[in-house]
Each structure stands twice: as structure tokens, then as C-alpha cells.
Amino acid sequence: MSGSARRGLLLPTLATLVAFATLLGLGTWQLERLSWKNGLVAQVEARAAQPPQP
């Protein structure tokens, strides 16, 4: 591969790596959010199971 062909591939490769890192971060955030959301649902269900307070 010549030098100009390598330079032509540099930008798409860097863009792909940045996009991959971004998507990986978003996926991790979604998993953390799932855990948080499950905790909230458990709290609401626990409150709903309690007898009503006057």
C-alpha cells in the first residue's frame, strides 16, 4: 500500500474507532441504568405491597 492510500484509510478508521468507543460507552450506561431502574421498580412494588397508612 502506498502512503496516500494509507492516509485515505486513516480517517475512516479513526471515525470507526471513535464510534465504537462511543457505542461501547452507551451500552455500559444502559446496563447501569437497567440496574438503577430495577431498583426503583422494586421500591415501588415494596411500597405497593404495604398496607395503606391513614
DSSP file (Angstrom, degrees, kcal/mol; ACC not computed):
  #  RESIDUE AA STRUCTURE BP1 BP2  ACC     N-H-->O    O-->H-N    N-H-->O    O-->H-N    TCO  KAPPA ALPHA  PHI   PSI    X-CA   Y-CA   Z-CA
    1    1 A M              0   0    0      0, 0.0     2,-0.1     0, 0.0     0, 0.0   0.000 360.0 360.0 360.0 137.4    0.0    0.0    0.0
    2    2 A S     >  -     0   0    0      1,-0.1     4,-1.9     4,-0.0     5,-0.2  -0.361 360.0-105.9 -82.9 168.0    1.3    3.4   -0.8
    3    3 A G  H  > S+     0   0    0      1,-0.2     4,-2.1     2,-0.2     5,-0.1   0.869 118.6  51.2 -62.4 -39.5    1.4    6.3    1.6
    4    4 A S  H  > S+     0   0    0      1,-0.2     4,-1.6     2,-0.2    -1,-0.2   0.852 108.3  52.3 -70.1 -32.6   -1.5    8.2    0.1
    5    5 A A  H  > S+     0   0    0      2,-0.2     4,-1.0     1,-0.2    -1,-0.2   0.892 109.6  49.5 -68.6 -38.6   -3.7    5.1    0.2
    6    6 A R  H >X S+     0   0    0     -4,-1.9     4,-1.0     1,-0.2     3,-0.6   0.910 109.7  51.0 -65.0 -41.6   -2.9    4.6    3.9
    7    7 A R  H 3X S+     0   0    0     -4,-2.1     4,-0.8     1,-0.2     3,-0.3   0.843 105.6  57.0 -64.3 -32.1   -3.7    8.2    4.6
    8    8 A G  H 3< S+     0   0    0     -4,-1.6    -1,-0.2     1,-0.2    -2,-0.2   0.768 109.5  45.3 -69.1 -25.6   -7.0    7.7    2.8
    9    9 A L  H <X S+     0   0    0     -4,-1.0     4,-1.9    -3,-0.6    -1,-0.2   0.593  95.5  78.6 -91.2 -12.8   -7.9    4.9    5.2
   10   10 A L  H  X S+     0   0    0     -4,-1.0     4,-2.6    -3,-0.3     5,-0.2   0.932  92.0  47.7 -64.7 -47.8   -6.8    6.8    8.3
   11   11 A L  H  X S+     0   0    0     -4,-0.8     4,-2.6     1,-0.2     5,-0.2   0.933 113.4  46.0 -64.2 -47.9   -9.9    9.0    8.7
   12   12 A P  H  > S+     0   0    0      0, 0.0     4,-2.2     0, 0.0    -1,-0.2   0.884 113.8  50.8 -62.5 -35.0  -12.5    6.2    8.3
   13   13 A T  H  X S+     0   0    0     -4,-1.9     4,-2.3     2,-0.2    -2,-0.2   0.932 112.2  45.6 -66.7 -45.3  -10.5    4.0   10.7
   14   14 A L  H  X S+     0   0    0     -4,-2.6     4,-2.4     2,-0.2     5,-0.2   0.904 112.5  51.1 -64.2 -41.1  -10.4    6.7   13.3
   15   15 A A  H  X S+     0   0    0     -4,-2.6     4,-2.5    -5,-0.2    -1,-0.2   0.897 110.2  50.0 -63.3 -39.5  -14.0    7.5   12.8
   16   16 A T  H  X S+     0   0    0     -4,-2.2     4,-2.6    -5,-0.2    -2,-0.2   0.908 110.9  48.9 -64.9 -42.3  -14.9    3.8   13.3
   17   17 A L  H  X S+     0   0    0     -4,-2.3     4,-2.4     2,-0.2    -2,-0.2   0.900 112.3  47.8 -65.4 -40.7  -12.8    3.6   16.4
   18   18 A V  H  X S+     0   0    0     -4,-2.4     4,-2.4     2,-0.2    -2,-0.2   0.925 113.3  48.1 -65.1 -43.9  -14.5    6.7   17.9
   19   19 A A  H  X S+     0   0    0     -4,-2.5     4,-2.7     2,-0.2    -2,-0.2   0.909 111.7  50.3 -63.2 -41.7  -17.9    5.4   17.0
   20   20 A F  H  X S+     0   0    0     -4,-2.6     4,-2.4     2,-0.2    -2,-0.2   0.924 111.3  47.7 -62.5 -45.1  -17.1    2.0   18.5
   21   21 A A  H  X S+     0   0    0     -4,-2.4     4,-2.3     2,-0.2    -1,-0.2   0.895 112.4  50.3 -63.8 -39.5  -15.9    3.6   21.8
   22   22 A T  H  X S+     0   0    0     -4,-2.4     4,-2.4     2,-0.2    -2,-0.2   0.936 111.9  46.6 -63.6 -46.6  -19.0    5.8   21.9
   23   23 A L  H  X S+     0   0    0     -4,-2.7     4,-2.3     1,-0.2    -2,-0.2   0.867 110.9  52.8 -65.4 -36.3  -21.3    2.9   21.4
   24   24 A L  H  X S+     0   0    0     -4,-2.4     4,-2.1    -5,-0.2    -1,-0.2   0.921 110.3  48.1 -63.9 -43.6  -19.5    0.8   24.0
   25   25 A G  H  X S+     0   0    0     -4,-2.3     4,-2.3     1,-0.2    -2,-0.2   0.900 111.4  50.0 -63.2 -41.4  -19.9    3.6   26.5
   26   26 A L  H  X S+     0   0    0     -4,-2.4     4,-2.2     2,-0.2    -1,-0.2   0.880 109.4  51.7 -66.0 -37.5  -23.6    4.0   25.7
   27   27 A G  H  X S+     0   0    0     -4,-2.3     4,-1.8     2,-0.2    -1,-0.2   0.904 110.1  48.7 -64.6 -40.9  -24.1    0.2   26.1
   28   28 A T  H  X S+     0   0    0     -4,-2.1     4,-2.1     1,-0.2    -2,-0.2   0.906 110.2  51.8 -64.2 -41.8  -22.4    0.3   29.5
   29   29 A W  H  X S+     0   0    0     -4,-2.3     4,-2.5     1,-0.2    -2,-0.2   0.893 107.6  52.7 -61.5 -40.4  -24.5    3.3   30.5
   30   30 A Q  H  X S+     0   0    0     -4,-2.2     4,-2.2     2,-0.2    -1,-0.2   0.887 108.1  50.4 -64.7 -38.3  -27.7    1.4   29.5
   31   31 A L  H  X S+     0   0    0     -4,-1.8     4,-1.8     2,-0.2    -1,-0.2   0.901 111.7  47.6 -66.8 -39.6  -26.7   -1.6   31.7
   32   32 A E  H  X S+     0   0    0     -4,-2.1     4,-2.1     1,-0.2    -2,-0.2   0.898 111.6  51.1 -65.3 -39.8  -26.1    0.7   34.7
   33   33 A R  H  X S+     0   0    0     -4,-2.5     4,-2.9     2,-0.2    -2,-0.2   0.872 106.0  55.6 -65.5 -37.4  -29.4    2.4   34.0
   34   34 A L  H  X S+     0   0    0     -4,-2.2     4,-2.6     2,-0.2    -1,-0.2   0.923 107.9  48.4 -60.5 -44.7  -31.1   -1.0   33.9
   35   35 A S  H  X S+     0   0    0     -4,-1.8     4,-1.7     2,-0.2    -2,-0.2   0.924 113.4  47.1 -61.8 -44.8  -29.8   -1.9   37.4
   36   36 A W  H  X S+     0   0    0     -4,-2.1     4,-1.9     1,-0.2    -2,-0.2   0.912 112.5  49.7 -62.2 -43.8  -30.9    1.5   38.7
   37   37 A K  H  X S+     0   0    0     -4,-2.9     4,-2.4     1,-0.2    -2,-0.2   0.889 107.5  53.6 -66.0 -39.6  -34.4    1.2   37.1
   38   38 A N  H  X S+     0   0    0     -4,-2.6     4,-2.2     1,-0.2    -1,-0.2   0.874 107.4  52.7 -62.1 -36.4  -34.8   -2.3   38.5
   39   39 A G  H  X S+     0   0    0     -4,-1.7     4,-2.0     2,-0.2    -1,-0.2   0.900 108.9  49.2 -64.4 -41.5  -34.1   -0.9   42.0
   40   40 A L  H  X S+     0   0    0     -4,-1.9     4,-2.3     2,-0.2    -2,-0.2   0.913 110.6  50.0 -64.3 -42.4  -36.8    1.7   41.5
   41   41 A V  H  X S+     0   0    0     -4,-2.4     4,-2.6     1,-0.2    -2,-0.2   0.905 109.2  52.0 -63.0 -41.3  -39.3   -0.8   40.4
   42   42 A A  H  X S+     0   0    0     -4,-2.2     4,-2.2     1,-0.2    -1,-0.2   0.893 109.2  50.5 -62.7 -39.4  -38.5   -3.0   43.5
   43   43 A Q  H  X S+     0   0    0     -4,-2.0     4,-2.2     2,-0.2    -2,-0.2   0.919 111.5  47.3 -63.7 -43.7  -39.1    0.0   45.8
   44   44 A V  H  X S+     0   0    0     -4,-2.3     4,-2.3     1,-0.2    -2,-0.2   0.909 112.4  49.4 -65.4 -41.7  -42.4    0.8   44.2
   45   45 A E  H  X S+     0   0    0     -4,-2.6     4,-1.5     2,-0.2    -1,-0.2   0.886 110.1  51.1 -65.2 -37.7  -43.5   -2.8   44.4
   46   46 A A  H  X S+     0   0    0     -4,-2.2     4,-0.7     1,-0.2    -2,-0.2   0.906 111.8  47.2 -66.0 -40.8  -42.5   -3.0   48.1
   47   47 A R  H >< S+     0   0    0     -4,-2.2     3,-0.7     1,-0.2    -2,-0.2   0.889 110.0  53.0 -66.3 -38.4  -44.5    0.2   48.8
   48   48 A A  H 3< S+     0   0    0     -4,-2.3    -1,-0.2     1,-0.2    -2,-0.2   0.804 105.6  54.8 -67.5 -28.4  -47.5   -1.1   46.9
   49   49 A A  H 3< S+     0   0    0     -4,-1.5    -1,-0.2    -5,-0.2    -2,-0.2   0.662  90.6  93.4 -79.8 -16.3  -47.4   -4.3   49.0
   50   50 A Q  S << S-     0   0    0     -3,-0.7     3,-0.1    -4,-0.7    -3,-0.0  -0.427  88.6-100.6 -75.2 151.1  -47.6   -2.4   52.3
   51   51 A P        -     0   0    0      0, 0.0    -1,-0.1     0, 0.0    -2,-0.1  -0.389  48.7 -92.2 -67.5 150.8  -50.9   -1.8   53.9
   52   52 A P        -     0   0    0      0, 0.0    -4,-0.0     0, 0.0    -3,-0.0  -0.312  37.3-136.2 -63.9 145.7  -52.3    1.7   53.4
   53   53 A Q              0   0    0      1,-0.1    -3,-0.0    -3,-0.1     0, 0.0  -0.863 360.0 360.0-105.4 138.4  -51.5    4.2   56.1
   54   54 A P              0   0    0      0, 0.0    -1,-0.1     0, 0.0     0, 0.0   0.504 360.0 360.0 -69.2 360.0  -54.2    6.6   57.4
